Amino acid sequence: MIIFGTSSKMYQLAMLNLLCSFCGNPSAHALRKRVTKFSLFFIPLFPIAPAKHHLQCTFCGAASEVTKENAEQLLAQGGAPQPGGPQPQPGHGQIPPQGNPFAGQPQGGGQPPQNPYQS
């Protein structure tokens, strides 16, 4: 008896800050790649279909399929370093990452926040 079939595995390539085309909110999007392989005795051997790339919004959960070229372009724009690839050098045409704009600022002059529903 020979047992064979297929298995799929998702790889997360990057988290990108984009404007969602479904809900219109600026949010993080997961860029993922799905690879389907032929399996023999539950051991994945070789890919049987081209990899498919997906973007999923973390705000509304909507997912859309993107082409391989668009996925590579998004990775290049997002600045996510790939293993074995060239590492980005600071100050070479890259925008520095933006942190929390409210970090280090005092909150309300030292007064505790007021609840607008209580008098």
CORQUI-V410455 format. One record per helix or strand of 3 or more residues. SS is the DSSP state (A for helix, B for strand). FROM is the first residue (numbers start at 0). LEN is the number of residues. Records with the same first field share a line. If there is no record, write none. Layout:
SS: FROM-LEN / FROM-LEN
This chain:
B: 3-16 / 25-15 / 42-5 / 51-6 / 62-4
A: 67-11 / 107-3
